[in-house]
Amino acid sequence: MIEALWGSRTVRVLALTTAVAVALVTVQPPGFVQVTRLLIAISTALTIYVCFRMTRHPEFGGQSRRFWERTLFAMSAMTLAIGCDLISPYTTGSLVTGVGTVSRVLGAVAFAWALLRLSTHTDTRAQKVALWLDITTLTAASMILLGHAVLDDFLKERASIPPEPMALLVTSGVGVFLVARLALSRGSLLPPRALAATAVAACTGGMVPPMAMLLGWGAGVPGSGPLMVAPVIANLGLVLAGRFQLVDDRNAGAAEPGGIWRRVLPYAAVVAVDLLLLAHVHSGDSGLMVVTVGAVFLTVLVVARQLVASRENEVLEARFRLLVQNSSDVISISDTDGQVTYCSPAIGRVLGLPPSAAIGTLVPDWAHPDDTAGLRECWEKTLSGGPGASATCRMRVRNSAGEWRWMEIATTNLLHEPSVGGVLTNSRDVTETTLVQERLSHEVTHDALTGIANRVLFTRRMEAAVAGGGPFSIVLMDLDGFKGVNDTLGHAAGDALLIAVAERMTASVRSTDTVARLGGDEFAILFDGLVGDPVDRVLVRITEALLIPVPVQEQLISVRASFGVADASGDVDELLHNADIAMYAAKLRGEGGHVRYSDGMRIQGRDDPAGPLRAAIAAGELVLHYQPVVSLPGGRLAGVEALVRWRHPERGLLGPGEFIPLAEESGLIVPLGAWVLREAVRQSAQWITEFGDAAPGTVAVNVSAAQLREDGFAEVVATALRAEGLAAARLCAEITESTAIGGGATGRNLTMLREIGVRLSLDDFGTGSATLSTLATCPVDQIKLDRSFVTGPDAIPQAVIQLAHSLGIEAVAEGIETQEQADRLAGLGYHLGQGFLYARPMPAAELAARLPAFTVA
């Protein structure tokens, strides 16, 4: 109270005015009436000023602002009435007095209307009926007691009742009604202290003067004698209400009158009337006494029963309120237009705002301009779906600090529920989750070292460009001599050089172009809407930028680059192949620069050891053979392993040992592995279409360490599966122990492969040095016993199968060449095997022809 009194200059002046008025009325010096009326005018003017300021306060919602607007109108009418009181002694006739009376009544009605609209609680129909019954009971009982005190003498003497007492009695009834409304209503717009100050203003200004005059304490004329201080005190109460709302509303919810008052006040009034009845009947007819006592007894029973029921309901309501108030979700109720009629206190914890800041506002007004369309769609879906329909969306909402927070909004249509009667909204702060998702999405589509796009994002944008049908060009770029930088200066120097290259490439192209790092020192550019000479000029600019030395480890390094250009034609794979051929044609010239792909272009590769293999990949000379994986001991087909072969135009069919080491050394293992993956997935899907249940259950593909180190490799796998419609569980990725223990991108890719459902198999199990730790840190679905243990003692195969059984994973025995080996391994507990005993690796067509024999085996 002291803080509020001295918190502003206006409140201090008004408090001083009130103190002077009270002192004058108490002492009553000569001329005190005129001075006191002047103080009343000053007090009312200050109150009007405070009400006007409250209507303009930016933190108040629509309903709070409307309360102060109505109060401002009421006080303006009261000011006119007070002015009429000041000049009425100096005028003749009844015009001024009549205007003052009408203004006073108008002000009282306006203030009563403002008080009646204070409640923000959404009551059910039954609750509203109970509330008005309680208000009527309290008002009627109070008026019976007051009427008995005032009119008893007139009634006993059977005399006519003068109009003045009846008018004042009606005025007192209005005051009692307003106080009852404030005392019994739930969920006021004002905080508790502001509501109490408003009640004091209503009692002092509206009810105390007429009641005091009725009881003989005043002079019988409003605003005269000791009762002159009532308007000043009422004004102070109203200004304090505004001050308390400013101080308390930021940290407190709407006022909830104590449950004890709502339970006791109506029944206390009934008991008071009963006691009055008993007092009057005490000296009367004894029969009437019996009836009266019986009525009182029944009343006591009803009151007791109602108190018990009320207490039970209040416990349930208190439990619900605690759940709402302590929920991490902001719960609100809105009408069909989106206007908020209720908001839980959780908005203070989530957004730092009081509930009153939301009440009366429209839900779309809270959303970020870019999110209103999604919110509108969510709202329309909820309303059009009928009773119980719900929808969810995300939007940004500004908190008290001016920051935008991501909120997940769940709306439910509860217009049909009497207890709600609106659209229920649960709002949850998901800012941190959204930021994490955005960061993870960025990591999946961007290169971790340079920050530019990676292969996944570049492929997506290429696919979009192909689908768009417009002109575009793609460029593949490879740094010349980059391996020497790594070998002489170390990988840290190489990384620094790659970062500088990415920055210079990005600075040389348009913002609409895409610069990507595909892996190692290989980069790519997508020029959307740009072909021909403009592309050549950009590549010349990039070449010149790369020649500017880069400071690395106190040395200046400049690099050359070779570019291969392909204009829009064909699908994504064809474009990449064409650009790759052109790039290595530029590299073979030995001077960097760029070459544009033309029909019939081939790479001879005489000066590049990996050139022939690169050309073979581009020309489609690689093929897949498939070796069956069968059940033991019967030999029924369970799956296949895809093994790559090179159909060399001069040397014939080459096994992987002839070219895989070269592919790993040159970095070609990444595009080669990507082709193997796509082809194996395509072939497996084709077998399922042709043979149904007789098709191989799984297809296994060997995955290299270089592939797993590529950011976005898991997305490449997922894209291949989606393209062919193959279930992820039908694909098995075979990795080695040294590959599995890698961290960084390798760990992320393995985790994502398991999440999308791809099976992991640990190949050549038992030959590495970290077998057990690998199984602990990288859970797999299958282990493959290395062929070197098939011909040896049973100790190691037996230990491996026991380990597999204890971990709940499959075990496959490789390299089975005799029936004796198959029977021995089956006896040890192996259910799957692979080896020349059953079949050598064969082309897809040959395997398809032998499927019936494997199926009935």
Long-range contacts (C-beta under 8 A, 24 or more apart in sequence): 3-247, 4-193, 4-240, 4-243, 4-244, 4-247, 5-240, 7-243, 7-247, 8-243, 10-46, 10-49, 10-50, 10-239, 11-239, 11-240, 11-243, 13-46, 14-43, 14-46, 14-47, 14-235, 14-236, 14-239, 15-236, 17-42, 17-43, 17-46, 17-232, 18-43, 18-229, 18-232, 18-233, 18-235, 18-236, 21-228, 21-229, 21-232, 22-229, 22-232, 22-233, 25-225, 25-226, 25-228, 25-229, 33-224, 33-228, 36-228, 36-229, 37-82, 37-85, 37-86, 37-223, 37-228, 38-86, 39-232, 40-82, 40-223, 40-228, 40-231, 40-232, 41-79, 41-82, 41-83, 41-86, 43-231, 43-232, 43-235, 43-236, 44-75, 44-78, 44-79, 44-82, 44-231, 44-235, 45-79, 46-235, 46-239, 47-75, 47-235, 47-238, 47-239, 48-72, 48-75, 48-76, 48-79, 50-238, 50-239, 50-242, 51-75, 51-238, 51-242, 53-242, 54-242, 54-245, 57-246, 59-249, 59-250, 59-354, 59-357, 60-249, 60-356, 60-357, 61-340, 61-356, 61-357, 61-358, 61-359, 61-360, 61-361, 62-339, 62-359, 62-360, 62-361, 63-117, 63-120, 63-189, 63-356, 63-359, 63-360, 64-189, 64-245, 64-356, 64-359, 64-360, 65-360, 66-117, 66-360, 67-114, 67-117, 67-118, 67-189, 67-190, 68-242, 70-110, 70-111, 70-113, 70-114, 70-117, 71-110, 71-111, 71-114, 71-238, 73-107, 73-110, 74-107, 74-108, 74-110, 74-111, 74-114, 75-107, 75-111, 75-238, 76-107, 77-103, 77-104, 77-106, 77-107, 77-110, 78-103, 78-104, 78-107, 78-231, 81-107, 82-223, 82-231, 85-223, 104-222, 108-174, 108-206, 111-202, 111-206, 112-174, 112-178, 112-206, 115-178, 115-181, 115-182, 115-198, 115-202, 116-178, 116-181, 118-182, 118-185, 118-188, 118-189, 118-190, 118-195, 118-198, 119-185, 119-186, 119-187, 119-188, 119-189, 120-187, 120-188, 120-189, 120-254, 120-341, 120-342, 120-356, 120-359, 121-185, 121-186, 121-187, 121-342, 122-333, 122-341, 122-342, 122-420, 122-421, 122-422, 123-186, 124-418, 124-419, 124-421, 125-418, 131-184, 131-185, 131-186, 133-266, 134-180, 134-184, 134-262, 134-265, 134-266, 135-177, 135-180, 135-181, 135-184, 137-266, 137-269, 137-270, 138-176, 138-180, 138-183, 138-184, 138-265, 138-266, 138-269, 139-173, 139-176, 139-177, 139-180, 140-269, 141-266, 141-269, 141-270, 141-272, 141-273, 142-176, 142-180, 142-269, 143-169, 143-172, 143-173, 143-176, 144-273, 144-276, 145-272, 145-273, 145-276, 146-172, 146-176, 146-211, 146-214, 148-276, 149-214, 149-215, 150-214, 150-215, 164-220, 165-214, 168-210, 168-213, 168-214, 169-210, 169-214, 171-206, 171-210, 172-207, 172-210, 172-211, 172-214, 174-206, 174-207, 175-202, 175-203, 175-206, 175-207, 175-208, 175-210, 175-211, 176-207, 178-202, 178-206, 178-207, 179-203, 179-207, 180-265, 182-257, 183-257, 183-261, 183-262, 183-265, 184-257, 184-261, 184-262, 184-265, 184-266, 185-257, 186-256, 186-257, 186-262, 187-254, 187-255, 187-256, 187-342, 188-254, 188-255, 188-256, 188-257, 189-254, 189-356, 189-359, 190-241, 190-244, 190-245, 190-254, 190-255, 191-244, 191-245, 191-248, 191-249, 191-252, 191-253, 191-254, 191-255, 192-248, 192-252, 192-255, 192-256, 193-244, 193-248, 194-240, 194-241, 194-242, 194-244, 194-245, 194-248, 194-249, 194-255, 195-241, 195-255, 195-257, 197-237, 197-238, 197-240, 197-241, 197-244, 198-237, 198-238, 198-241, 200-233, 200-234, 200-237, 201-233, 201-234, 201-235, 201-236, 201-237, 201-238, 201-241, 202-234, 204-230, 204-233, 204-234, 204-237, 205-230, 205-231, 205-233, 205-234, 205-235, 205-237, 206-234, 249-354, 249-356, 250-354, 251-348, 251-354, 252-354, 253-325, 253-345, 253-348, 253-354, 253-355, 254-355, 254-356, 259-310, 259-314, 259-318, 262-310, 263-307, 263-310, 263-311, 263-314, 267-303, 267-306, 267-307, 270-299, 270-303, 271-299, 271-303, 274-299, 328-428, 328-429, 329-426, 329-427, 329-428, 330-407, 330-425, 330-426, 330-427, 330-428, 331-424, 331-425, 331-426, 331-427, 332-358, 332-363, 332-424, 332-425, 332-427, 333-420, 333-421, 333-422, 333-423, 333-424, 333-425, 334-363, 334-422, 334-423, 334-425, 335-422, 335-423, 336-383, 336-415, 336-422, 336-423, 337-362, 338-362, 338-363, 338-364, 338-379, 338-423, 339-363, 341-422, 342-422, 350-399, 350-405, 350-427, 350-429, 351-397, 351-398, 351-399, 351-400, 351-405, 352-399, 352-400, 352-401, 353-399, 353-400, 363-425, 366-395, 366-397, 366-398, 367-395, 367-396, 367-397, 368-395, 368-396, 368-397, 368-398, 368-404, 370-396, 371-395, 371-396, 375-409, 378-409, 378-411, 379-411, 379-423, 382-411, 382-412, 382-413, 382-423, 383-413, 383-423, 385-413, 386-413, 387-413, 387-414, 387-415, 387-416, 388-412, 388-413, 388-414, 388-416, 389-413, 394-430, 394-434, 397-427, 405-429, 405-431, 406-430, 406-431, 406-433, 406-434, 406-435, 443-711, 443-748, 444-711, 444-712, 444-715, 445-712, 446-711, 447-502, 447-516, 447-517, 447-711, 448-711, 448-744, 448-745, 449-495, 449-498, 449-499, 449-517, 450-498, 450-499, 450-502, 450-503, 450-517, 451-502, 452-502, 452-505, 452-506, 452-515, 452-516, 452-517, 453-514, 453-515, 453-516, 453-517, 454-516, 454-517, 454-518, 454-710, 454-711, 454-712, 455-516, 455-518, 455-519, 455-710, 455-711, 455-712, 455-716, 456-711, 456-712, 456-715, 456-716, 457-514, 457-516, 457-712, 458-514, 458-516, 458-518, 458-524, 458-526, 459-572, 459-716, 459-719, 461-514, 461-526, 461-528, 462-526, 462-572, 462-575, 462-576, 463-572, 465-526, 465-528, 465-568, 466-568, 466-571, 466-572, 466-575, 470-528, 470-529, 470-568, 471-529, 471-530, 471-531, 471-567, 471-568, 472-526, 472-527, 472-528, 472-529, 472-530, 472-531, 472-567, 472-568, 473-526, 473-527, 473-530, 473-531, 473-535, 473-565, 473-566, 473-567, 473-568, 474-524, 474-525, 474-526, 474-527, 474-565, 474-566, 474-575, 474-576, 474-579, 475-524, 475-525, 475-527, 475-535, 475-539, 475-563, 475-564, 475-565, 475-566, 475-579, 475-594, 476-518, 476-522, 476-523, 476-524, 476-563, 476-564, 476-576, 476-579, 476-580, 476-582, 476-583, 477-505, 477-522, 477-523, 477-524, 477-525, 477-542, 477-561, 477-562, 477-563, 477-564, 477-583, 478-521, 478-522, 478-523, 478-561, 478-562, 478-583, 478-584, 478-587, 479-521, 479-559, 479-560, 479-561, 480-559, 480-560, 480-561, 480-562, 480-587, 480-592, 481-559, 481-560, 482-520, 482-521, 482-559, 485-557, 485-559, 489-552, 489-553, 489-555, 492-553, 493-552, 493-553, 493-557, 494-521, 496-550, 496-552, 496-553, 497-550, 497-552, 497-557, 497-559, 500-550, 500-552, 501-546, 501-559, 501-561, 504-542, 504-545, 504-546, 504-548, 505-542, 505-545, 507-545, 508-538, 508-541, 508-542, 508-545, 509-538, 509-542, 518-670, 519-667, 519-670, 519-706, 519-710, 520-667, 520-670, 522-667, 524-579, 531-567, 531-568, 532-567, 535-565, 536-565, 536-594, 536-596, 539-563, 539-565, 539-594, 543-592, 543-593, 543-594, 560-591, 560-592, 561-592, 562-586, 562-587, 562-589, 562-592, 562-593, 562-594, 562-595, 563-593, 563-594, 563-595, 564-594, 564-595, 564-597, 565-594, 565-595, 565-596, 565-597, 566-596, 566-597, 567-596, 567-597, 577-617, 577-618, 578-618, 580-614, 580-617, 580-618, 580-671, 581-615, 581-618, 584-608, 584-611, 584-614, 584-615, 609-662, 609-666, 610-662, 610-663, 610-665, 610-666, 610-668, 613-646, 613-659, 613-662, 613-663, 613-666, 613-668, 613-672, 614-666, 614-668, 616-646, 616-648, 617-668, 617-671, 617-672, 617-675, 621-646, 621-647, 621-648, 621-649, 622-646, 622-647, 622-672, 622-675, 622-676, 623-647, 623-843, 624-676, 624-679, 624-680, 624-683, 624-844, 625-841, 625-842, 625-843, 626-683, 626-696, 626-699, 626-841, 626-842, 626-843, 626-844, 626-847, 627-834, 627-839, 627-840, 627-841, 627-842, 628-696, 628-834, 628-838, 628-839, 628-847, 628-854, 629-698, 629-700, 629-812, 629-832, 629-833, 629-834, 630-832, 630-833, 630-834, 630-838, 630-854, 630-857, 631-831, 631-832, 631-833, 632-813, 632-822, 632-825, 632-826, 632-830, 632-831, 632-832, 632-833, 633-822, 633-823, 633-826, 634-857, 635-822, 635-838, 635-854, 635-857, 636-854, 636-855, 636-857, 637-696, 637-697, 637-851, 637-854, 637-855, 637-857, 638-696, 638-697, 638-698, 638-832, 639-696, 639-697, 639-698, 639-699, 639-700, 639-732, 640-696, 640-698, 640-699, 640-700, 640-847, 641-699, 641-700, 641-702, 641-734, 641-834, 641-841, 642-676, 642-679, 642-680, 642-683, 642-699, 642-700, 642-701, 642-702, 643-702, 643-841, 644-672, 644-676, 645-841, 664-704, 664-706, 667-706, 669-704, 669-706, 669-707, 670-704, 670-706, 670-707, 670-710, 673-702, 673-703, 673-704, 673-706, 673-707, 674-707, 674-716, 676-701, 676-702, 677-701, 677-703, 677-716, 677-717, 677-720, 678-720, 678-723, 680-731, 681-720, 681-721, 681-723, 681-724, 681-726, 681-731, 682-724, 683-844, 684-724, 684-726, 684-730, 684-731, 685-724, 685-725, 685-726, 687-844, 687-848, 687-851, 688-726, 688-730, 690-848, 691-848, 691-851, 694-851, 694-852, 694-855, 695-851, 696-847, 697-730, 698-729, 698-730, 698-731, 698-732, 698-759, 699-730, 699-731, 699-732, 700-732, 700-733, 700-734, 700-761, 701-731, 701-732, 701-733, 701-734, 702-734, 702-763, 703-733, 703-734, 703-735, 703-739, 704-739, 705-736, 705-738, 705-739, 705-742, 705-746, 708-735, 708-739, 708-742, 708-745, 708-746, 708-749, 708-750, 709-742, 709-744, 709-745, 709-746, 710-745, 710-749, 711-745, 711-748, 713-745, 713-749, 714-748, 714-749, 714-752, 714-753, 714-756, 715-752, 717-753, 717-756, 717-758, 718-756, 721-756, 721-758, 727-757, 728-756, 728-757, 728-758, 729-757, 729-758, 729-759, 731-758, 731-759, 732-758, 732-759, 732-760, 732-761, 732-781, 732-782, 733-758, 733-759, 733-760, 733-761, 734-761, 734-762, 734-763, 734-784, 735-760, 735-761, 735-762, 735-763, 736-762, 736-763, 736-764, 736-768, 737-762, 737-764, 737-765, 737-767, 737-768, 737-769, 737-770, 737-771, 737-774, 738-768, 738-770, 740-774, 740-777, 740-778, 740-780, 741-770, 741-773, 741-774, 741-777, 741-778, 747-778, 750-778, 754-779, 761-812, 764-814, 765-800, 766-796, 766-800, 775-803, 775-807, 780-809, 781-809, 781-810, 782-809, 782-810, 782-811, 782-812, 783-809, 783-810, 783-811, 783-812, 784-811, 784-812, 784-813, 784-814, 784-834, 785-811, 785-812, 785-813, 785-814, 785-830, 786-814, 786-815, 787-814, 787-815, 787-835, 788-815, 790-814, 790-815, 790-816, 790-821, 790-825, 790-835, 791-815, 791-821, 794-824, 794-828, 797-825, 797-828, 797-830, 798-828, 798-829, 801-828, 801-829, 801-830, 802-829, 805-829
